[in-house]
């Protein structure tokens, strides 16, 4: 029951939902999320830490930056929730704007590396 509670609590905050929506297309660096959401690194990192501990994302350090991706779901409930999120989050205007901002940022990002 505690794990289920953590899963749902992680989804109860708009910034975390926006982060999950951006990670639906694959791995991103923290600097990518900072640019897409126009939030400070400390805010993004705090929400990523929450998602990490709830089991939604996993991270890998590469040099100075952390890269995050969605966890491959081994839990049926989490897998079902991710399917619902995938179907509905991408239709929200704020999420669509975030994705467009991310696309623009990635197109101009220097050789795919964070600075």
N, C-alpha and C positions, 0 to 999 in steps of 0.2 A: 504494500500500500504506500509506503514511503517513496518508493521509486516513481510510482504513478503520480503522486503529489508533486514531486520535483519536475516531472515532465510538463505538467499543466502550469505550474508556477512559472516556469521558464517562458511559457507562451503568453503570460499575462501582461507583458510590457511591450509597447509599440516598437521601441528601438530593437529589441531582440527579434521581434517578428520581421522587421525590415532587414536585419542582418541575415536571418534564415532565408528570406526571399532572395537576397543577393547570392547566397551560397548555393541556391538551387542549380545554378549553371556551372558549378565547380569551385575549385579551390581559389581563394583570394588571400592576398596579403593584408595585414592590418592597414597598411598605407592606402590600399585600394578602398577599403571600407571607410576610412577617414575621408577620402575624397568624395566618395559617392554619397555619404550621409551628412557631410559637412559638419562633423562633430569632432571634438578634441580626442586625441589618442587615449587619454585616460578614461573617457566615457566609453569609447568603443571597447577598450580592453576589459573594463569592468563587466560589460554585458557579455563579451565573449567568454570571460571566466565563468559567469553564471551558466551560460549555455554548455560550456565544457563540463562543468560539474554535474549538470543535469543529464548529460549523455547525448546532447544534440550535435555537438561538433567535436572534432579532434584537431589538435594543433601540432605544428612542427616548426622548430626554430631553424632558420637559415640565415646565418650571419647575425645581423642586428634585428631582423624582422621575424615575426611569427606569421605563418601561413595556416589558414584554417579551411576545413572542408566539413561537409555534413558526414556524420557517422553512418556507415552502412548498417542498416537496421537489422538486428537479430530478434527484436521484440515485435510481436504482431501489433500490439497497440501503438507503439511508436511508429511503425511502418504505416499503419492506417492513418495516423494523425498527419504524418508527412505527406501522404497522398492527398488528404483534404487540404492541407496548407498549399500544396503545389497547385491544386485546382483553383483555389480561391484567392490566395495572396496576390498572384500575378495580375489579377483583374483590378486591383485597387489603384486609384490614381497616384497616391504617394509612392507606392511600390514601382509603378510604371515610370514615374519621374526618377526614382533612385536608379533604376536599371538604365535609363537613358543617360543619366549623369555618369554612371560607371562606364558605359560604353564609350562616351566621349573622352573620359579620363584615360581609359586604357588605350584608346587610339593615339593619344598624344604622349603617353608614358614612354620615357626613354628606354628603349631596348628591353622592355618587359621587366625592368629592375626597379626596385624601390630605392629612393635616395635618402 
